[in-house]
């Protein structure tokens, strides 16, 4: 019988991966992986988790297995579905959105101003896991958030509510939802003053609420029979790993090109030069999700963006041959031609997602003539670009793809420079290490540094 310290289950929409770790020696060890199909549709994700554990045992050469702790990340059962409702989009709504995305949420609906009947109908159709209400700087506008709270309290929604708006409304909004019998969390304002973001308290509460409520998601009800530690949204776990690594390395960016989406996580301070001309504040830790950029589910979108003629020319194939490649495309490419096709998709997704994540210079014209300002996230300070996910940890030309980010700058984008060092999550374990870092930060950091080769 073999006994190890920790198993981490990454429960995805289609695949569940088990990563095994041992802490009994002087240094933590990554033992290996197992995987199986996720079993949400069977009404019990434990089936998939147990099958992945069996695959892990086979790969590791274990006849039997015991472990001290099993923790998990999850994007199954639709992930962490949230709706966000604020006052002014460019201020409180944006701040609330940044907090939700940074926590690993899948934002389904965003509104600014007072909710309309059509907005309320859409919220009921989505049936979010969490609803986030914001609005108004502290001691500023009060009425919109209160009216929105009263309307949401009347809906047939079981989701917990997080309020992160004008501090003057705290007691009133708490009373509204308590009287409606709904779970309410009052958090510090995400936008307490003009040009000040305060998203970390909300981000932390979102992850805590997710951990408490994920067990009620379809197929997840029995997960506590196996998991005896933390459960985090998978994207939130990647952000946690990025933040942990930031403390060691400084300004960095992590890119995860998946089958359906491409996520970009940046943890970076704004440069002094950009700070002087920045139109509005940006969070130090920022995540963006591009739902139209991916190498499998979103493959048709990426093919359309690039153009079939351009792809055929790059691959030196006929249009008929390309159509056959597209028709037979699989999540994990196996042949040389499939790998070439996947690399074209992944390169486009990588560069496009980072460009959407990054800020830009803007020329403004006034009485004094032209003035150059900056808007969005400053990535010019990024020292390290880290690739994770299947594409950027496995494809042969993954490093060259990420080098092209800096070379793609048209001159007005706040992208990383050519001096940024490219690193790869070779063991493909960033999400596992992110959730591990909650209870075992030193071991997680050591394993993370080993995976990226520093």
N, C-alpha and C positions, 0 to 999 in steps of 0.2 A: 504493500500500500504506500502511496505517495501523499505527503501532506505539504501544501504550499500556503503562503501567507494570504494571497489575494487573487480573486477572479474579478474581472470587469466585463460586464455584458454591455455591448453596444447594440441596442435593439432598434434596428432601422425599419423602414417601411417594408422592405422586401427581404433583407438579410440580417441575421443576428450573428455578431462576432463575439467570441470569448477570447480575452487576453489574460494570460496567467503570469503572475509575478511572485517572486519569493524574496523575503527580507531577512532570512535567517542568518546569512553570512555578513561579512564586513561591508559588502556593497549590494544594493538591490539588483535583482536579476530579472530580465524579461525572458520567460520560458518559451513562449510561443503562442500560436493562435489556433482557434477552431471556428468553424462557421456552419450555419444551417439556415434554412428558410425561416423567416419570421412567421409566427403562427397566430397573428391577430385575428384573422378570419375564422380560426378554429375556436375563438372565444377564450384562449388561454395562451399568453406569450411564453409561459413556462415550458410549453412543449418545444418551442424553438430554442429556448435557452438550454434546456436539457440536451437537445440534439447537438447543439454547438459545443456543449461541455464534452459530450461523447467524442466528437470530432477532435477536440483539443486533446483528450486523453490518448486517442489513437496517434495523433501527430507527435505527441511528446513521448510516446512509448510507455504510458502508464496503464497498468492493469486495473487499478482502482485509484480513487482520488478523494482527498479531504482538503478543506480549505478553512482558514480562520474567518474570512470575510468575503462576501460577494456584494459588489456595488454596481451601479448601472448608469448608462446614459440612454436616452430614448428619443427617437423621432417617429416612433410608431404611433398608430391611432391618430394620425393627423398632426402629431407633434404638439407643441404648446400653442393652441389657437388663441389669439388675443384680438380685441378691438380697442382702439385708442380714441379718446374724445377730449378735445381741448378747446381753447378759445381762438387764438390767432395762429394760423398754420406755421408761419415763419418763427414763432416764438414757442409757446407752450406745447403745441402739437408736435413740433419738431423735437423738442426736448423729451417729451414722453415717448415718442417713437424711438429715439436713440436708446433710451433706457430699456425699452422692451426688446429691441433687436439685440442689444448687448447681452441680455439675459438668455438669449437663444429662442426668443418667441417667433412664431409664425404669424405675422400681422395680417389679418384678413380684411380689416376695414378701419379706416381713419376718417374722422370728421373734425371740422372746425366750426365754432359757433354753436348756436342752439340746434338741438336735434329736431329733425322733421319726422313726420309719420313714416315716410319712406325709409329714413335712416333706422328707425326703431324696428320696422319690419325686417330690414336686412340683418340687424343684430340677432333677432329671433331666429332667422333662417340659419345663421352661422352657428348659433349655440356655442359661443366661445368658452374656453376654459377659464379665462380671466378677462375682466373688463377694467381698463385703466382710464380714470377720469382726471383731467388736469384743467388748468385755466386760471389766468390772472396772476400777476406778480403779487407778492405779499403786500396786503393792505391796498390792493388795487381793485379791479373789477370783480364783483362777487356773484352777480345774478345768473350768469350763463351756467356755471358749474352746478349751482343749486337747482336750477330748472332741469338741467340734463340728468342730475341725480334723481330727481322726483319722477321723471319719465322712465328712466331705466328701472327704478324700483317697482314700477307697475308691470314690467314685462314678465313673461313666463320663462325666467332664466334662473338656473341654479348656480351660476358662476360666482365665485368670490369677486368682490370689488376692491380695487386699490384707488385711493384718492391721493393725488400728489399735486395739489393746486394751492391757491391762495390760503394762507394759514388762518385767515379770519373765518373761513368756511368749515374748519375741521369739525367742530362740535355739531353744527347743523347737519352736515352730510353724514356724520356718524349716526345721528338720531334718525335720519331719513331711512337708512338701510337697516338699522336695528329694528325699527318699527315694522319694516317689511319682512323681517325674519331672514335677512340676507347677511352673509359674512362680509365684513368691511375691515379694511386695513388702512389706517391713516399714516401717510408717509410725508417726509419733508418735501416742500414744493420743488418740482423739477426745474422751475424757472423763477427763483425767488426775487431776482432783481433784473433790470434791463442788462443784457449782455453778460449774464451769469448763468451757467448751467450747473445743475446739482443732481445728476442722474444716478449716482452710485447707490444712495439709499433705496430708491425705487427698484433698481436692478437687483439688489440683494433680496428684497421682499418678493419680487416676481419669482426668483428661483426657489425661495422657501415655499411659496404657495404652490408652485408647480410640483414640488416634491411631495407635498401633502395630498394633492388632488389627482396626480397622475394615476394612482391606483384605482380611480373610479372610471378611467377611460375604457372604452370597449376592448376587451381582450387582456386588459392589464390588472383586472381585479385580484388575481391570485399571485401577483408578482412578489408580494411581501413574504410568501412562503419560501422563496429562495433568497431574495435580497435582504441583507441584514445591515445595510449601510445606506449611503446617499444614492439618490436618483436625480440626475440632472438632464435638462434638454441637451442633446448632442452638440448643437452649435454653441450653446453657452459653455459647455465643457471645453471646446476648442478655444474659446475666448479666455477661459480661466488659465489654460496652458500657455497662451500667448502672454497674458499678464504676468504669470510666474516667470516666464523667460525674460520678459522686459526688465524685471528687477535685477537680472543677472547681466543682460547684454545691452540694455538701453533701447532706443527707438527701433521698432520692428513692425513687420507686416506678415500676416499668414494668409495664404490663399488655398482654398479648398475647392477644386473643380470636381463636382459630382456628376451623377447621371442626369439629375433633374435641375439642379441649381449650382451656381458658383457663389461661394461665400468669401468675402474679404474681411479680415479682422486686422485693424491697425491699432497699435498702442504707441503713440508718438506725441511728443510735445511740439507745439508750433514754434517755428524759428522766430527770432526777434525781428527779422526783416519782414516776414509775413504778418506777424502780430500787429505791427504798426499800421498795416493797410487792410486788415481783415474786417469784413463788413459785419459778421455776426459770429458768436463763439461756436466752437466745435468741441466735442468731448475728446479727452485724451485717448480713451479706449472706444473705438467706433467699429461697428459691424454693418456690412451691407449684404443684402441677399438679392441675387439676380435670378429670378425664376424662369427667364427665357434663355439662360445660358447653361448648357450641360451637354454631356457626351453620349447620353442614351435617350432618356425620356424627352429631353429638350433638343435632341439632335436635329429634327426637322427645322426648328427655328434657326439654329446655327448654320445649317446648310444654306438656308434662304439668305441669311445675312451675308455670308461669304460669297455665295453665287456658285451654282453647279459648274459653270464654265471655268471659273477660277480654280475650283477644287480639282477638276479634271486636268487642268493645265499643270497644277502643282504636282499631281500624282503621275502625270504622263500616261493617262488612260483615256479611253474613248468615253463618250457620254453613256453609251450602252453599258460599258463595264462599270462606270460609276453608279448607275442605277442599280446594278446587281449588288455592288458593295453596300449601298445604302439599305437595300432590302434585307440583306443578310447580317447587318450590323448587330453585334452582341454587346452586353455590358462590359465584358472583359475580353478585349481583342486577343486573338491567338495567332493569326497568320501575319506575315510581314506586311501584306497590303492592308489588313485591318488595323494594324498598329500605325501605319502611315496615315490612314484616314483619321484615326482617333487623335493623333498628334496635331493634325490640322485643326480639328474641332477644339481641342484643349488649348492650343495656342491662342486661337481667337477668343475663347471664353476667358482665358487668363488676362489678356491685355485689355479686352473690353470691360470686364468687371472692375479691374483696377482703375481704369479711366473714369468709370462711373462713380467709383468710391472717392476719387481724388477731387480736390478743389481746382479752381482755375483763376487766372488773372482776368480782370474785367476793366475795360476802358470806359470811364464815365466822363461826360462832357458837361461843363457848366460855364459860369461867367468867367472863371479864371482859366478856361481852356481844358485840355485833356488831363484827367487824373487816373492813374492806374490803381485799382483796388484788387483785393483777393476775396474769393468766396469759396467756402467749403473746406474740406480737410486738407491740411498741409502734410504731404508725404515726403517733402524734400529732405527732412531730417532722418528718414529711415536708413538705418545702417545695415539691417538684415532683412532679406525677403525669404520666407520659409514656405516651402511647398508641402502640402499634406493632401490627404484624399487619394483615391485610386490613381487618378491620372498623373498628378504631380509627385507621387511617390514611386510610381512604377514605370511610366513610359520612358523609353531610352533617351529622348531628347528633352527631358523635363527641365534641366538646368538652362539650356539654351533658350527655351520658351520664356523663362522668367527673366533672363538677361535682356530680352527684347522689350520688356516693359519700359526701361529707361530710354532705349533707342527709338521708341515709338512717339516720344514727346514732340508735339508740334510746336512747342515753344511757349504756349500759354497755359500749360497744365502743371499742377503742383505734384508731379510724380517723383518717385525716388530717382536718384542720380545713378550714373554708371558705376559709382564707387560702392554702391550697396552690395553686400556679399550675399550670394545665393546659397541657401541651405535646404536640405531635404529631410523630411521626417521618414527616414529609411525604413523604420519598423512599422510605420503607419499606426501610431499609438497616441497621437496628441489628444484625442477626445478622452481616451481612457485615463491618461495622465492628468487631464484637467479635473475630472471628478475625483481621482486619487488625491490630488493636491489639497483637497478640503481637509483630509485627515492625515495625510502623509506627505506634506509639502517637500521635505528634504529628499525623500526617495523619488518623488515625482520629478523633481528638478534634475537629479542625477541621471535618471532614465531618459529624460527629455534631451539632455545634453549629449548623451551617448547616441541617441537615435539620430540627432542632426549632425553628429560628428565634430563636436567642439569640446 
